[in-house]
């Protein structure tokens, strides 16, 4: 019988009966609760920073495409990824200005070694390939200040302005 096999695990605290806490003491429960509160605050800070980026980057809509949040989902914004046709040039410009950026997904999934057996080749997914060549992650972390965001966007604006002059 299943119950007899599970009883040693229940007795050891590895499995809790309905209504039990398992082997977590009050201290562990409180630590977990505090951790969840802190995680929620950090998440809200990133979401607030993303909204600020959205507003600051609006005037640059012709140069930089901002992320879009679906109506049915709420992003955690562990990254703030923009798209621009001149991604490599913008990244170099920002790096030279002391702004850290990242290219988190440079190789489209269908071109990665793990999917080679599928037989997909360059050109099979043009939208994915375009995105992989255009995405750039701007600084994003809990605690990102308005001043820091203004500096990032000022440099992006300078880059866009330099293109208009050229």
N, C-alpha and C positions, 0 to 999 in steps of 0.2 A: 504494500500500500504506500502511496506517495507521502502521506502525512507522517508515517513512521520513518521514512528516509529523510524527511526534512526536519524532524524533531531535533537531531543533534545540532543542526545549523541554527535553529531558533534558540536553543539553549545557550549556544555560544554567542548569541547576539548578532550573528551575520544576517539573519532574516528576522524581520519584526512581524509579529502578529498584528492584525488590524487593530488600530488604536494604540499600539506601542510605539515608543521612540527608537527601538532597536538598542544599540549599545552607545548611543550618543547621550552624554551627560548634559546637565543644564548649561555648563560652561561651553561645551562644544556647540550647543544649539544657539547660544547667545553670540558666539564668535561667527557662526554662519549667518545669523541675522544681520550683524554689523557689516559683514563682508558684502551681503546683498545690498544693503543701504549704500555703502561706498561705491559699489559697482554701478548702481542706479545713478548716483550723482555724477560719476565719471562719464557715463553714457549720455546724460543730459548735457554735460559740458560739451561733448563732441557734437551733439545735435545742434546746440546753440551756435557753436563755431561754424558748422556747416551752413546754417541760415545766414550768418554774417558773410561768409564767403559768397553765398548766392547773391546777396544784395550788392556787395562790393564789386562782383564780377559782371553784374548785369550790363553796365555800359560797354563791356568788351565782348558782347555776344557775337560780333562778327569775327572775332579772332579766337575766342575760347568758348567751347561748348561746356556748360556746367552739367553736373549729374542731375538726373531726373528721378524723383522719388515717386514710385507708383502709389496710387490712391489706396491700394489694398495692402500696402506694406509700410513699415517704418524702419528706415535704415539705422544701423548702429554707427555708421560713419567711422569705421576703423581706418578707412582711407577716404580722402577727398580727391576723386579722380576727374580731371578735365580732359577734354580732347582738343587738339589743335593740329592742323596740317603741318605746322612747322615745329613739331614736338622736340626734335633733337636740338634745333636752334634755340628754342625757348629754354630747354633744360640747361644748355651751356650758358646762356645768358643769366639764368637764375643761379647756377652754380658759381659763376664768376662774381655774382653779387653776394655770395655767401648764404644763399637760400638752398636748403636741402630739398631734393625732390627724389622721386623714385619711379621706375618703370616696373611695375609689379608683374605684369603679364605680357612680356615682349614676344612670346611665341604663341600663335593661335593654337588652341587645343588640338585641332585636327592635323597640325603639322608636328606635334610633339611625338617623340619616339614611342611613347606608350600606346599611341594610336596608329602606328605605322601599319599594323596588320589590317587596318580598315581600308587601306589603299587610297586614302584621300591625298590630294595633291594641291599645290598652290593654285589658287583660282577657284577651287570648289566652294569656298565660303568667303566671297569677297567682302562682305560687311564685317565679318570677324577679322579678316586680315587688315582691313582699313583701321579698325579699332585698335588692333595690336600695334599699329604703326603710329597712332595718334595719341594714345593715352599717356597721361603724366599725373602722378600723384603729388599734390601740394602738401606742405606740412599740415598734419592733423593729429592732434592729441588732446587729451583732457588737460585743461589749464592753458591752452593756446590763448594768448591775450589779443585783444582788439588791436593793440599797437603792432604786434607781430603780424597779424593778418593784414593790416594796412601796409606794412612794409612789403609783404609778399605781393599784394595786389598792385602796389606802386611800381614794383619791378616788372610785373607782367604788363602793366600799362606802358611803361617805358619801352618795353620790347615791342608792343603793338604800335606805338608811336613811331619807333624807328623804322618799321615796315612801311608806314604811310609816307615817310620822308623819302625812302629809297626809290 
